[in-house]
Amino acid sequence: MPQTLERLTNNGHTLEDRGVPESYTPSDETLLDAYSQAVIHAVEAVGPSVVNIEVTQKVSGRMAAAPRAPREVQGSGSGFVFTPDGYILTNSHVVHNATRLLVTLADGRSFPAELIGDDPETDLAVIRIDAPDLIPARLGSSKSIRVGQLVVAIGNPYGFQATVTAGVVSALGRSLRSQSGRLIDDVIQTDAALNPGNSGGPLVTSRGEVIGVNTAVILPAQGLCFATAIDTAKFVAGRLMKDGKIRRSYLGVGGQNIPLPRRLVRFHSLPVESGIQVQTIEPGGPAQRAGLQEGDVIVGFGERPVANIDDLHRLLTDQQVGQRMPLVVLRRAEKLTLEVVPAESRPVD
């Protein structure tokens, strides 16, 4: 007997136990009621943990250089409490460069918050409030979810408190480019509607477990919404709570992806058919110290093949900071192996 039908019974008895034939088909009303109950359960379980975040941010970049530009701007977003002592998960783009944070709980109480740390390269951040009687959300595992599974998004779009939308998991394992240019891997695609202000809110299963942090919507398309997987969020949040940042390494190069001539691929028995052509080299950076030159094509790093910039970004983790690593390049028709010592990347402004 399918589990969905079992849930339509009371006191733990299946439909067969109650004398209902196996060929029984529930009515549309019964199915819709079961769907509604699943959404209601998810909202009741996680809704008290969802918060509204009012943000005052300092203006930076091109906006700050404009004449008569304001020094600060106001914004808002969503988040959710995930520990009893006031730690809240949200998006980096919601709180980055914040000078003031005000959190409003589902019960109407408001508290100032401090920024613990944010990571623009995964678009995740942790803030904290000092408040009693908090209800933390229960975190699930993004490894257990399936395409087609019912999910509920809770947030505060346009300042409307505790707005709920429902849909299904449309796809798993997507990649989404963050504002820093790096790819966020293992992103969940859903058709649960998101709007400005939903950013940072939880994506929830029918069991009331958070499986993602809502992060982006593709406009003007409909039904293309994305959430950072909760397994990624757990790792990032732990690092931010410990160190206030995520350490990553960098080489100090700028480049573009190019296809490789087939004769070079065959001659050098390369495992890739494309690479990164070096366009610029940071003066005094790790790449310049290693002897990299403009025009070189990077095809390997740390014993791993590199076919494009995203491959290289994935390999430049905190474990490579200060470590001597092999960098395989093509210089005209010659294949060279240089030794590079990646440095710690600077925070994104």
HURANOR-V393034 format. One record per residue. N is the residue number from 1. RES is the residue in one letter. PSI is psi in whole degrees, 0 to 359 (NA if undefined). D_FIRST is the distance of its C-alpha to the first C-alpha in whole Angstrom. Layout:
n=N res=RES psi=PSI d_first=D_FIRST
n=N res=RES psi=PSI d_first=D_FIRST
//
This chain:
n=1 res=M psi=126 d_first=0
n=2 res=P psi=146 d_first=4
n=3 res=Q psi=327 d_first=6
n=4 res=T psi=325 d_first=8
n=5 res=L psi=325 d_first=7
n=6 res=E psi=325 d_first=7
n=7 res=R psi=345 d_first=11
n=8 res=L psi=357 d_first=12
n=9 res=T psi=170 d_first=12
n=10 res=N psi=158 d_first=15
n=11 res=N psi=25 d_first=16
n=12 res=G psi=6 d_first=13
n=13 res=H psi=141 d_first=11
n=14 res=T psi=170 d_first=8
n=15 res=L psi=325 d_first=8
n=16 res=E psi=321 d_first=8
n=17 res=D psi=331 d_first=11
n=18 res=R psi=11 d_first=13
n=19 res=G psi=15 d_first=13
n=20 res=V psi=130 d_first=11
n=21 res=P psi=154 d_first=11
n=22 res=E psi=335 d_first=8
n=23 res=S psi=3 d_first=10
n=24 res=Y psi=132 d_first=10
n=25 res=T psi=118 d_first=12
n=26 res=P psi=150 d_first=13
n=27 res=S psi=165 d_first=16
n=28 res=D psi=321 d_first=18
n=29 res=E psi=320 d_first=20
n=30 res=T psi=317 d_first=16
n=31 res=L psi=318 d_first=15
n=32 res=L psi=324 d_first=19
n=33 res=D psi=321 d_first=19
n=34 res=A psi=320 d_first=16
n=35 res=Y psi=315 d_first=18
n=36 res=S psi=318 d_first=21
n=37 res=Q psi=324 d_first=20
n=38 res=A psi=316 d_first=19
n=39 res=V psi=317 d_first=23
n=40 res=I psi=317 d_first=24
n=41 res=H psi=316 d_first=23
n=42 res=A psi=317 d_first=24
n=43 res=V psi=317 d_first=27
n=44 res=E psi=329 d_first=28
n=45 res=A psi=320 d_first=27
n=46 res=V psi=336 d_first=30
n=47 res=G psi=316 d_first=32
n=48 res=P psi=345 d_first=34
n=49 res=S psi=346 d_first=35
n=50 res=V psi=137 d_first=36
n=51 res=V psi=158 d_first=40
n=52 res=N psi=135 d_first=42
n=53 res=I psi=116 d_first=45
n=54 res=E psi=129 d_first=48
n=55 res=V psi=135 d_first=50
n=56 res=T psi=121 d_first=54
n=57 res=Q psi=144 d_first=55
n=58 res=K psi=143 d_first=58
n=59 res=V psi=133 d_first=59
n=60 res=S psi=173 d_first=59
n=61 res=G psi=216 d_first=60
n=62 res=R psi=326 d_first=61
n=63 res=M psi=321 d_first=60
n=64 res=A psi=331 d_first=63
n=65 res=A psi=347 d_first=65
n=66 res=A psi=145 d_first=66
n=67 res=P psi=139 d_first=69
n=68 res=R psi=23 d_first=68
n=69 res=A psi=141 d_first=64
n=70 res=P psi=149 d_first=63
n=71 res=R psi=336 d_first=62
n=72 res=E psi=153 d_first=59
n=73 res=V psi=156 d_first=56
n=74 res=Q psi=147 d_first=54
n=75 res=G psi=178 d_first=50
n=76 res=S psi=162 d_first=46
n=77 res=G psi=190 d_first=43
n=78 res=S psi=167 d_first=40
n=79 res=G psi=180 d_first=39
n=80 res=F psi=142 d_first=37
n=81 res=V psi=131 d_first=38
n=82 res=F psi=0 d_first=36
n=83 res=T psi=152 d_first=38
n=84 res=P psi=338 d_first=39
n=85 res=D psi=21 d_first=43
n=86 res=G psi=10 d_first=43
n=87 res=Y psi=137 d_first=42
n=88 res=I psi=133 d_first=41
n=89 res=L psi=140 d_first=39
n=90 res=T psi=191 d_first=40
n=91 res=N psi=148 d_first=42
n=92 res=S psi=319 d_first=45
n=93 res=H psi=344 d_first=46
n=94 res=V psi=320 d_first=46
n=95 res=V psi=0 d_first=48
n=96 res=H psi=135 d_first=50
n=97 res=N psi=26 d_first=54
n=98 res=A psi=139 d_first=53
n=99 res=T psi=343 d_first=56
n=100 res=R psi=135 d_first=54
n=101 res=L psi=132 d_first=51
n=102 res=L psi=122 d_first=50
n=103 res=V psi=130 d_first=46
n=104 res=T psi=122 d_first=45
n=105 res=L psi=169 d_first=42
n=106 res=A psi=334 d_first=39
n=107 res=D psi=5 d_first=41
n=108 res=G psi=349 d_first=44
n=109 res=R psi=146 d_first=46
n=110 res=S psi=142 d_first=48
n=111 res=F psi=143 d_first=49
n=112 res=P psi=150 d_first=51
n=113 res=A psi=155 d_first=49
n=114 res=E psi=145 d_first=51
n=115 res=L psi=116 d_first=50
n=116 res=I psi=319 d_first=49
n=117 res=G psi=154 d_first=48
n=118 res=D psi=153 d_first=47
n=119 res=D psi=93 d_first=46
n=120 res=P psi=336 d_first=47
n=121 res=E psi=347 d_first=45
n=122 res=T psi=3 d_first=42
n=123 res=D psi=43 d_first=42
n=124 res=L psi=150 d_first=41
n=125 res=A psi=157 d_first=43
n=126 res=V psi=128 d_first=43
n=127 res=I psi=170 d_first=45
n=128 res=R psi=142 d_first=46
n=129 res=I psi=154 d_first=47
n=130 res=D psi=98 d_first=48
n=131 res=A psi=145 d_first=46
n=132 res=P psi=164 d_first=45
n=133 res=D psi=45 d_first=42
n=134 res=L psi=150 d_first=40
n=135 res=I psi=103 d_first=36
n=136 res=P psi=147 d_first=35
n=137 res=A psi=152 d_first=32
n=138 res=R psi=123 d_first=29
n=139 res=L psi=132 d_first=29
n=140 res=G psi=207 d_first=26
n=141 res=S psi=129 d_first=26
n=142 res=S psi=349 d_first=27
n=143 res=K psi=338 d_first=26
n=144 res=S psi=355 d_first=22
n=145 res=I psi=158 d_first=22
n=146 res=R psi=151 d_first=20
n=147 res=V psi=135 d_first=22
n=148 res=G psi=351 d_first=20
n=149 res=Q psi=142 d_first=19
n=150 res=L psi=133 d_first=20
n=151 res=V psi=154 d_first=23
n=152 res=V psi=133 d_first=26
n=153 res=A psi=131 d_first=30
n=154 res=I psi=132 d_first=32
n=155 res=G psi=197 d_first=36
n=156 res=N psi=62 d_first=39
n=157 res=P psi=133 d_first=40
n=158 res=Y psi=26 d_first=44
n=159 res=G psi=0 d_first=44
n=160 res=F psi=112 d_first=41
n=161 res=Q psi=137 d_first=40
n=162 res=A psi=55 d_first=36
n=163 res=T psi=136 d_first=35
n=164 res=V psi=132 d_first=31
n=165 res=T psi=152 d_first=30
n=166 res=A psi=153 d_first=26
n=167 res=G psi=208 d_first=25
n=168 res=V psi=164 d_first=23
n=169 res=V psi=117 d_first=24
n=170 res=S psi=326 d_first=26
n=171 res=A psi=157 d_first=27
n=172 res=L psi=160 d_first=28
n=173 res=G psi=20 d_first=31
n=174 res=R psi=161 d_first=34
n=175 res=S psi=139 d_first=37
n=176 res=L psi=132 d_first=39
n=177 res=R psi=128 d_first=43
n=178 res=S psi=174 d_first=44
n=179 res=Q psi=339 d_first=48
n=180 res=S psi=348 d_first=49
n=181 res=G psi=343 d_first=48
n=182 res=R psi=155 d_first=46
n=183 res=L psi=136 d_first=42
n=184 res=I psi=117 d_first=40
n=185 res=D psi=166 d_first=37
n=186 res=D psi=46 d_first=33
n=187 res=V psi=141 d_first=33
n=188 res=I psi=128 d_first=30
n=189 res=Q psi=134 d_first=30
n=190 res=T psi=159 d_first=28
n=191 res=D psi=10 d_first=29
n=192 res=A psi=119 d_first=29
n=193 res=A psi=132 d_first=32
n=194 res=L psi=149 d_first=35
n=195 res=N psi=164 d_first=39
n=196 res=P psi=130 d_first=42
n=197 res=G psi=339 d_first=42
n=198 res=N psi=340 d_first=38
n=199 res=S psi=129 d_first=39
n=200 res=G psi=348 d_first=38
n=201 res=G psi=169 d_first=35
n=202 res=P psi=148 d_first=32
n=203 res=L psi=124 d_first=29
n=204 res=V psi=144 d_first=26
n=205 res=T psi=172 d_first=22
n=206 res=S psi=343 d_first=20
n=207 res=R psi=359 d_first=20
n=208 res=G psi=26 d_first=24
n=209 res=E psi=136 d_first=25
n=210 res=V psi=124 d_first=28
n=211 res=I psi=358 d_first=27
n=212 res=G psi=162 d_first=30
n=213 res=V psi=114 d_first=34
n=214 res=N psi=131 d_first=34
n=215 res=T psi=331 d_first=38
n=216 res=A psi=156 d_first=38
n=217 res=V psi=140 d_first=38
n=218 res=I psi=115 d_first=39
n=219 res=L psi=144 d_first=42
n=220 res=P psi=13 d_first=42
n=221 res=A psi=154 d_first=39
n=222 res=Q psi=138 d_first=36
n=223 res=G psi=13 d_first=32
n=224 res=L psi=88 d_first=34
n=225 res=C psi=152 d_first=34
n=226 res=F psi=149 d_first=34
n=227 res=A psi=138 d_first=33
n=228 res=T psi=130 d_first=34
n=229 res=A psi=144 d_first=32
n=230 res=I psi=333 d_first=31
n=231 res=D psi=321 d_first=32
n=232 res=T psi=317 d_first=35
n=233 res=A psi=322 d_first=36
n=234 res=K psi=315 d_first=36
n=235 res=F psi=311 d_first=38
n=236 res=V psi=316 d_first=41
n=237 res=A psi=320 d_first=41
n=238 res=G psi=317 d_first=41
n=239 res=R psi=319 d_first=44
n=240 res=L psi=321 d_first=46
n=241 res=M psi=330 d_first=45
n=242 res=K psi=312 d_first=47
n=243 res=D psi=347 d_first=50
n=244 res=G psi=0 d_first=50
n=245 res=K psi=168 d_first=49
n=246 res=I psi=123 d_first=48
n=247 res=R psi=133 d_first=50
n=248 res=R psi=160 d_first=50
n=249 res=S psi=161 d_first=53
n=250 res=Y psi=161 d_first=55
n=251 res=L psi=338 d_first=57
n=252 res=G psi=43 d_first=59
n=253 res=V psi=154 d_first=59
n=254 res=G psi=135 d_first=58
n=255 res=G psi=182 d_first=57
n=256 res=Q psi=152 d_first=55
n=257 res=N psi=135 d_first=53
n=258 res=I psi=149 d_first=55
n=259 res=P psi=151 d_first=54
n=260 res=L psi=143 d_first=56
n=261 res=P psi=136 d_first=58
n=262 res=R psi=326 d_first=57
n=263 res=R psi=324 d_first=60
n=264 res=L psi=321 d_first=60
n=265 res=V psi=314 d_first=56
n=266 res=R psi=318 d_first=57
n=267 res=F psi=319 d_first=60
n=268 res=H psi=3 d_first=59
n=269 res=S psi=50 d_first=55
n=270 res=L psi=143 d_first=53
n=271 res=P psi=0 d_first=50
n=272 res=V psi=157 d_first=50
n=273 res=E psi=9 d_first=51
n=274 res=S psi=169 d_first=52
n=275 res=G psi=189 d_first=53
n=276 res=I psi=113 d_first=55
n=277 res=Q psi=125 d_first=58
n=278 res=V psi=122 d_first=60
n=279 res=Q psi=319 d_first=62
n=280 res=T psi=154 d_first=63
n=281 res=I psi=128 d_first=64
n=282 res=E psi=125 d_first=64
n=283 res=P psi=129 d_first=67
n=284 res=G psi=4 d_first=67
n=285 res=G psi=175 d_first=64
n=286 res=P psi=320 d_first=62
n=287 res=A psi=318 d_first=62
n=288 res=Q psi=319 d_first=66
n=289 res=R psi=333 d_first=66
n=290 res=A psi=350 d_first=64
n=291 res=G psi=14 d_first=67
n=292 res=L psi=144 d_first=64
n=293 res=Q psi=153 d_first=66
n=294 res=E psi=137 d_first=65
n=295 res=G psi=340 d_first=64
n=296 res=D psi=152 d_first=62
n=297 res=V psi=116 d_first=59
n=298 res=I psi=126 d_first=56
n=299 res=V psi=358 d_first=54
n=300 res=G psi=150 d_first=53
n=301 res=F psi=128 d_first=53
n=302 res=G psi=44 d_first=52
n=303 res=E psi=14 d_first=51
n=304 res=R psi=142 d_first=49
n=305 res=P psi=149 d_first=49
n=306 res=V psi=115 d_first=49
n=307 res=A psi=341 d_first=49
n=308 res=N psi=177 d_first=49
n=309 res=I psi=323 d_first=50
n=310 res=D psi=322 d_first=46
n=311 res=D psi=316 d_first=46
n=312 res=L psi=319 d_first=49
n=313 res=H psi=319 d_first=48
n=314 res=R psi=330 d_first=45
n=315 res=L psi=341 d_first=47
n=316 res=L psi=76 d_first=49
n=317 res=T psi=183 d_first=48
n=318 res=D psi=339 d_first=49
n=319 res=Q psi=340 d_first=50
n=320 res=Q psi=351 d_first=52
n=321 res=V psi=121 d_first=55
n=322 res=G psi=1 d_first=58
n=323 res=Q psi=138 d_first=57
n=324 res=R psi=120 d_first=59
n=325 res=M psi=144 d_first=56
n=326 res=P psi=137 d_first=57
n=327 res=L psi=113 d_first=57
n=328 res=V psi=126 d_first=57
n=329 res=V psi=156 d_first=59
n=330 res=L psi=124 d_first=61
n=331 res=R psi=101 d_first=64
n=332 res=R psi=243 d_first=66
n=333 res=A psi=359 d_first=65
n=334 res=E psi=141 d_first=65
n=335 res=K psi=125 d_first=62
n=336 res=L psi=151 d_first=63
n=337 res=T psi=112 d_first=61
n=338 res=L psi=161 d_first=62
n=339 res=E psi=121 d_first=61
n=340 res=V psi=145 d_first=60
n=341 res=V psi=96 d_first=59
n=342 res=P psi=144 d_first=57
n=343 res=A psi=169 d_first=58
n=344 res=E psi=132 d_first=56
n=345 res=S psi=153 d_first=55
n=346 res=R psi=153 d_first=56
n=347 res=P psi=149 d_first=54
n=348 res=V psi=129 d_first=53
n=349 res=D psi=NA d_first=55
//
